[in-house]
Amino acid sequence: MKLFIREHRLLIGLQLVQSVLVCFILWLDGSGDMLTVFYSIFLSLFLFSCYLIYRYVTRRGFYKRLEEPLMSLDESLQETEHVPVAEALDQLLKSQYRLYQQRIGETEARKEDHLTFIDRWVHQMKTPLSVIELTARDLDEPESSNIREETERIKTGLSTVLYMARLRTIEQDFRIRPVMLESLVHELNRDNKRYFIRNDVYPKLDTERSGITVESDEKWLLFMMTQLIHNAVKYSAGKSKQIMISLYEREGVAIFEVKDFGIGIPEEDRKRIFNPFYTGANGRRYRESTGMGLFLVKEVADHLGHGIEMESVVGRGTTFRIVFSSAQNIT
């Protein structure tokens, strides 16, 4: 209604001015019966009001559509009143919708090509890295250790890129099955022992009981655990020589917990640590931080239906937990 009045206010104002002007001219001329003049003006305004009412009623759906925002793109394909202006608007929205769909399709195709290239590039880079690593074994120390250390860093970075690319199709890339947490932790510790030695920080496993098994995807869960443990080691180096890995149950819910005794997370950064590319104060001190590790952990946890908890005290350390729901805890 408001839009209708705003569109016709000039016409309404012109009609009123015209009526007043006619009365004024006849009054100055002194001719004619003024009652007849007033009646003519009243009849004119009445007919004009009927015209406005008819115009609003026949175009009510059109004005309502213009006033209310679209809640979805499909609403732009809905037809309104069968009047020329409304039909023209429908055609305009349909053509705009088709153009939008075309542009979206082109963008998605370019994005898919780019991600496919990234996937293949990451896999291709693993081969020369393996060759470099094998060659480094024949070198003397400390050159051999330095080269292996740098290749490990490159592998970690490539792995992050690969998992980030796979995240777009995680719905088709995971398989839920029983996973024994303790076995997964032992595997993770074996794979990262050189990382622990290099940083002089070592994990200690504390299990409430053996055999805690959950329903999850082993590959993605291992990735999440690795990210949390790498962060714990990185931010403990030079301050503490130990991190705690705990497996326990809390009110029927299985918990994987990583606790470090490092620098902690400043309070102003805690609400943003899961944002993509956010490194915070600690990330600026440790130049290797990309700001993507915790973001990927949170995204994967959401897809798998796991919870993420965090506690931190500056100067005393940080605790991260992966929380498996009671339905996912099968023992």
N, C-alpha and C positions, 0 to 999 in steps of 0.2 A: 504493500500500500504506500509506504513512504517513497519508494522508487517511482511509483506511478505519479504521485503528487509532484515530486521533484521534476519529472519529465514534462508535466503539463502546467506547471505553475505560470509560465510565461503566457500560455494560451488563456488560462483562467484570469490572469491579471489583465490581459488585453480585452477580454469580454467584459469585465467589470468596468474598465475605463471607458469602453465604448458605450455601455449603458448610461454611465454618469454623464458622458459627453452629450448624448442624445437628449437627456433630460435638461441639461444646462442650455443647449441651443434652443429647444422649444420654449423654455422659460424666458429666455431673452427675447425671443420672437413674439411672445405673448399670444400665440395662436394655438388653437386646439384645446381640447379638454384634457387637463392634467391627469384626471383619473384614467382616461383612456390610454394616455402615455405610460402611466405607471403599470397599467394592466399589460400593455404591450411588452414593457421591459420585463415584467414578472414572467410572462409567457415565454419570452426569449431565454431568460435565465433558466426557466424550468426545462425547456427543450435542451438547452446546453448541458444541464445537469444530467438529464436522461442519456444524452450522448456519452458523457464521461462515465456514467455508471455502466452502460452497455459496453463501452470500450474496455473498462477494467474487468468486467465479468468475463468477457470473451478472451482476455489476455492474462487472466489471473495466474495461470500456471506458468506462463512465460516470465512474468515479473517475479514470481516466487523462485523460479529457477535462477534468475539473475541475482537475487538477493542472497540465496543460500550457497555456501561453498560446496564444491564437489567432495564427497567422501571417498570416492574411488574413481579410477580412470574409466571404468565401464559405464559410469553414470553419464559421461559425455556423449554416449551413443543413444541415450533415451530421447524420445521425441516429445515435444511439448504441444502447444496448441497449433491447430491447422490454420494459421494466419501467416501472411507473407513474411513478416519480420521474424517470427518464431521459426518458420521453416528455413529461412536463410541462416539463422543462428545454428540450427541443427546441422545444416550442411557444412558450415564453417567449423563446428566442433568435430564433426566426423573427419573432415579433411585434415584438421590439426592432429587428431588422434592417429590417423594413418601415418602422417609424417613423423609423429613422435615414435610410433612403433618401428618405423623404418630406421630412424636414427638409433634407437635402442638396440635393434638387431645388429646394426653396423658396429656399434660400440662393443657389444658383447662378443662379436666375432673377432674384433681386434684384440680384445682382452684375452680371449681364449687362445689366440695365436701367440700372444706374448707369454702367457703362462705355460703353454706347451714348450715354447723355446726355453724358458727358465728351467723347466723340468729336465729337458734333454741336456741343457748346458751343465746343470749340477751333476748329472750322472757322468757326463764326459769328463768333468774336472776330477772325478774320483780316481780315474785311471792314472793320470800323470802324478797325482799325489801319492798313490801307492808305489809308483816307480821311484819317486823321490825318497820315500820312506825306506824302501829296500836298499837304495843306493847309500843312504845315510848310515846303514849298519856297518858298511865297510870302512867308514871314516873313523878317525881317532876322536877321543873325547877332548874337549867338550863340544867340538863341532857337531858330532853325531847327535848328541842330546838336544842341542839348540835347533837343529834342523827338524828333528822329530817333534819338538815342542811347537814349532811354528806350523808344521803340517797338521798337528792336532787342532790348533786354533782355526786353521782354514777349514778342516773337516767339520768342526762344530758350527762354523758360520754357514757352510754349505748345507748342513743338516737343517739348520733353522730356516733357511730359504726354502728348502724342499718341503718341510712340514707346513710352512706358511702357504705355499702353493697348493699343497694337498688339502688344506683346510677348506677350500671352496667346494670340494666334493667329498667331505667327510661322511656325509650320509650314505654314500656308496662305497666308502673306503674303511669301514670298521666292521668287526665281527665280535659280537658279545659272546663270551664263553667264560667258564670258571678260571680264575687266575689266583694262584697262591702268592700272596704278597711277599712272604719271606723269601721264596725262591727268586722272585723278581728283584728284590733288593740285593741278594747275593750276586746275581748276574750283573746288575748295575755296578756294584762295587768292583767286580772283576774287570769290567770294561773300562773303568775310570781310575784304576789304581795309579797309573802314571800321572794323571791329573792331581790326585791326592799327594803324591810324592813331590811333584813340582811345586805345589803351594804349601807343602809341609802342614797340611790339615787332613786329619784322618777321621773316617766315620766310625761310630760305635752303634751297633744295633741292639735295641732293647725291645724284646717281644713279651707281651703279656702272656701269651701262650702260642705255641706253634700251630701251624695249620690254618691260620686265618685266610679264608678264601672268599673272593668277591666276584660278582658278575661284572665284567668290563672288557674292553678291548686291550689286549696285552701290548700291542705296538704303541698305541696312543698313550696308554698308562705309563709305559716305560719312558716315553718322551716327556711326559709331565713330571715324573719323578726326577729324571735327569736334569731338567731345567731347575727344579727347586734345590737339588743337591749342589749343582754347579754354582748357583747363586750363594748358597750357604757357605761353600768353600771359598768363593771369591771374596766375599765380604768379611770372612774370618781371618784370611791370610795376614800374618803379622800381628794379630791380636789374640788369637786362640789357635790351638793345635788340634781341636776336636770339634766335631759336630755330632749331634745325637739324632739317630733315626729310630723312631718308635712305631711299633705296631700294636694296637690295642682296640678294645671295644668300649663304647660308651652308650649305655642304654640300648643295646642291641644294634648299634651303628658301628661299623668298622672304620678305623681311623689310621691313615698313614701320616706320620708327623716328622717333619725335619726341623730341628732346632739348632741354631748356631749361637755362638757367644761373641759375635763380631760387633760391628759399628752400629747396628740398628737402623731403623728408617725414621727420618724426621717426621713429626706429626703432620706438617703441612703437605707431605708427599703421600701419606697413606691412602687417601681417598682417590688418588690418581695413578697408583702403581699399575693398575690393570689397563690403563689407557694405552693405545698403540703409540710407539715411538717416544713415550714419556720416560725419561731417564732420571729426573729428579736430582737432588743434591749429590747423592751417592754416585749416580751415573756420570756426573761431571767430574768426579774425582777418579773414577775408574773408567778410563777412556774406551775400554772394550765394550762397554754397555751399548746395546742397540735400542733398548726400550721395547723390544718385541717379545722377550722370553715370557714374562708374566702375562702379557696380553694373550699369547697363544695358549698358555696354561689355562687361563680363564675361559677362553673360547672352547677349547677341547672339553673342559670339565662341564660346561653348559650343554654341549652336544651329547655327552655321555651320561648326563644326569647326576654328576658328582658335585659336591659342594666344595668351596674353597674358604678356609678361614685363615686369618693372619693376626698375629699379636707381635708387637715390637716395642722395645724400650731403647732409646738412644744410648749408646755406649755399653749396653748389656746384651744385645742380641735380638734375633727375630725368630719367630716360629710360624711355619706354614703347615697347614693340614689339608689333606685331601679326605673329604668325608663321603663315605659310601652309605647310601640309604639302607634302612633295615631290609628293604626288598632286595637290595644288591648283596647284602651280607648273607652268604649261604651256609656259613658254619658258625 
